[in-house]
Amino acid sequence: MLEQMLGQWGEVWVVAPERDQSAASHSVTLRSPLRIRQVSRRWFAVDGTPTDCIALAIRSIMNSNKPDLVVAGVNEGGNIGEDIVYSGTVSAAMEATLYGVPALAVSLFGAEPFQHRMAAQLTVNLARFFAQHPPPAETFLNINIPNVPAKELRGVKVAKQGKRILGASVVEKVDPRGEKYYWLGGYGPGWKEGEDTDFHTVRENYISITPLKVDLTDHDSLALLGDIVGEIENAGFWGLGGGLAK
């Protein structure tokens, strides 16, 4: 559906994983070959991760002709807060940004039944806007659309990444042979409140847009860490012969 709607505006290439890649994060397939299956004209399936798909699309399938914009998604389920660390959808957008291509990661926040047509139309509108007004270099946009009927949407807000309240996420079971096995399950009881966060924004039925950086450096800590390292050196702890001196 999204492909058809975007196709009314420009030329669309679809390069997607053959199988579900939830929580694939920014993983890259290095120890096994990747195969590309052409489904139709400008439509390809890859037996790899979302990150693999972006790399293959730009470096091979499209013959190094960079697209004007990459749209990753629409993912069924939100990618807010710490979800962005695990998300294959977000990582696909990040990979495109590494290649210098403006990118959007788009997700539907909520549960089934998903409002695919509504999400597709909104994604097209956002894609057309940000193609004309791309984010700064090394910045991409994480967009979460509340999974509600269009008439219940209240607008669009820029929001910062939220913070999850972590809880037990490992479920231990025993198989018929008496061996233990484990499921990595739910994250916890909820989210920390904050009116400027992505979680609060989508819960209030606003579309949230969060700018994310490829550069993960904590710039606020650079000076502090530099002072600490200076104190270590001044105290004579560093042994040039190997390791820390006693």
C-alpha positions in Angstrom: 0.0 0.0 0.0 2.8 2.4 1.0 4.7 1.5 -2.2 1.7 2.3 -4.4 1.0 5.7 -2.7 4.7 6.7 -2.8 4.7 5.6 -6.5 2.2 8.3 -7.3 4.8 10.9 -6.3 8.1 9.4 -7.4 10.1 6.3 -8.4 10.0 3.7 -5.6 12.5 0.9 -5.0 11.5 -1.7 -2.4 14.3 -3.7 -0.8 13.1 -5.6 2.2 14.0 -8.7 4.4 12.4 -11.9 3.4 11.5 -12.7 7.0 10.5 -10.8 10.2 13.6 -9.0 11.6 12.1 -7.6 14.8 14.8 -6.5 17.2 17.5 -7.1 14.6 19.1 -3.7 15.6 22.0 -2.6 13.4 23.3 -6.2 12.8 25.1 -6.9 9.6 25.5 -10.3 8.0 29.2 -11.0 7.8 29.7 -14.8 8.1 27.3 -16.0 5.5 26.5 -15.0 1.9 23.4 -12.9 1.2 21.0 -13.7 -1.5 18.7 -11.3 -3.4 15.5 -12.4 -4.9 13.8 -10.1 -7.4 10.0 -10.2 -6.8 9.1 -7.7 -9.5 10.4 -4.6 -11.2 12.2 -2.5 -8.5 11.0 -4.9 -5.8 13.6 -7.1 -4.1 13.7 -9.5 -1.1 16.9 -10.1 0.8 17.6 -13.0 3.2 19.3 -10.6 5.6 18.7 -7.8 8.1 17.3 -4.4 7.5 20.8 -3.0 7.6 21.8 -5.5 4.9 18.9 -4.3 2.8 20.0 -0.7 2.8 23.6 -1.5 2.0 22.7 -3.8 -0.8 20.1 -1.4 -2.2 22.5 1.5 -2.4 25.8 -0.3 -3.3 24.4 -3.0 -5.6 20.8 -3.1 -6.6 20.6 0.6 -7.5 24.1 0.6 -8.9 25.4 3.1 -6.4 22.7 5.6 -7.5 21.7 7.1 -4.1 17.9 7.5 -3.6 16.6 11.0 -2.7 15.0 9.6 0.5 14.8 6.3 2.4 11.6 5.3 4.2 12.0 2.4 6.6 8.7 1.0 7.7 5.9 1.3 8.3 6.6 -1.0 11.2 3.7 -2.7 13.0 4.4 -1.6 16.6 6.0 1.5 18.1 9.7 2.3 18.2 10.0 4.7 21.1 12.4 5.2 24.0 14.9 2.4 24.3 13.1 0.5 21.5 15.3 2.5 19.0 18.4 0.6 20.2 16.9 -2.7 19.2 14.8 -1.7 16.2 15.7 -2.9 12.8 13.4 -0.2 11.3 15.4 2.5 13.1 18.7 0.9 12.2 17.8 0.8 8.5 17.2 4.6 8.6 20.5 5.0 10.4 22.4 2.9 7.8 20.9 5.1 5.0 22.2 8.2 6.9 25.7 6.7 7.0 25.5 6.7 3.2 24.5 10.3 3.2 20.8 9.7 2.3 18.0 11.4 4.2 16.0 8.8 6.0 12.8 8.3 8.0 12.0 5.4 10.3 8.2 5.1 10.6 6.2 2.9 13.0 2.6 2.5 14.1 2.3 2.7 17.9 -0.3 0.4 19.2 -1.8 -3.1 18.7 -3.8 -4.8 16.1 -5.8 -4.1 14.0 -3.3 -1.7 12.4 -4.5 1.3 10.5 -2.3 0.6 7.5 -4.0 2.9 5.0 -4.0 5.9 7.3 -0.3 5.3 8.2 0.6 4.9 4.6 -1.0 8.2 3.6 0.6 10.1 6.5 3.9 8.6 5.7 3.7 9.8 2.1 2.8 13.3 3.3 5.8 13.3 5.7 8.1 11.8 3.1 7.2 14.5 0.6 7.7 17.2 3.1 11.1 16.0 4.4 12.3 15.3 0.9 12.0 19.0 0.4 13.2 19.9 3.9 15.7 17.1 4.8 17.1 16.8 8.3 20.7 18.0 8.9 23.6 15.7 7.9 24.1 12.7 10.1 20.6 13.2 11.5 17.5 11.0 10.7 14.0 11.1 11.9 12.2 8.5 14.0 8.4 8.9 13.5 5.7 7.1 15.5 2.1 7.3 14.4 -0.6 6.4 16.9 -2.6 3.4 15.7 -6.0 5.1 16.0 -8.6 6.2 13.4 -7.4 9.2 11.4 -10.2 11.4 13.0 -8.7 10.8 16.4 -5.2 12.1 15.5 -4.5 15.5 17.1 -1.5 16.7 15.1 2.3 16.4 15.0 4.8 17.1 17.7 8.6 17.0 17.9 9.5 14.9 20.9 12.6 13.6 22.6 13.4 9.9 23.2 11.5 8.6 26.2 12.7 6.4 29.1 11.3 3.0 29.9 10.8 1.7 33.4 12.6 -1.6 33.2 11.4 -4.8 34.9 11.8 -8.5 34.6 12.3 -9.5 31.0 13.5 -13.1 31.2 11.1 -16.0 31.5 12.6 -19.3 32.5 10.9 -22.6 31.4 11.7 -26.3 31.4 11.4 -28.5 28.3 10.1 -32.1 28.3 13.7 -33.3 28.8 14.0 -31.3 32.0 16.4 -28.8 30.4 15.9 -25.1 31.1 15.2 -22.6 28.3 14.5 -18.9 28.3 12.3 -16.3 26.6 13.3 -12.7 26.5 9.9 -11.1 27.1 8.3 -7.8 28.2 10.4 -4.8 29.2 8.6 -3.7 32.3 5.6 -1.9 33.8 5.7 1.3 31.7 7.4 4.5 30.9 8.7 7.5 32.8 6.4 10.5 32.5 7.5 13.6 30.6 5.3 15.7 28.3 8.1 16.2 25.8 8.8 12.5 25.3 7.8 10.3 22.4 5.8 8.0 24.6 3.7 10.8 26.0 3.2 12.3 22.6 1.8 9.2 20.9 -0.3 8.4 24.0 -2.0 11.7 23.5 -2.7 10.8 19.9 -0.1 13.1 18.3 2.4 11.9 15.7 5.9 12.0 17.3 9.0 13.0 15.4 12.3 12.5 17.1 15.6 13.6 15.5 18.3 11.0 16.1 22.1 11.3 15.5 24.5 8.9 14.0 27.2 10.4 16.3 26.7 8.6 19.7 29.3 10.7 21.5 28.1 12.1 24.8 29.4 15.6 24.1 28.3 16.9 27.5 30.7 14.5 29.2 33.7 15.2 27.0 35.1 17.9 29.2 34.3 16.1 32.5 35.9 12.9 31.3 39.0 14.8 30.1 39.4 16.3 33.5 39.2 12.9 35.1 41.7 11.4 32.7 44.0 14.3 33.5 43.8 13.6 37.2 44.7 10.0 36.5 47.8 11.0 34.5 48.9 13.6 37.1 48.6 11.0 39.8 51.1 8.8 38.0 48.8 5.8 37.8 49.6 5.1 34.1 52.4 2.5 33.6 54.0 2.9 30.2 55.4 -0.6 30.4 51.9 -2.0 30.2 48.7 -1.5 32.2 48.2 0.5 35.3 51.1 0.9 37.6 50.7 -0.2 41.2 
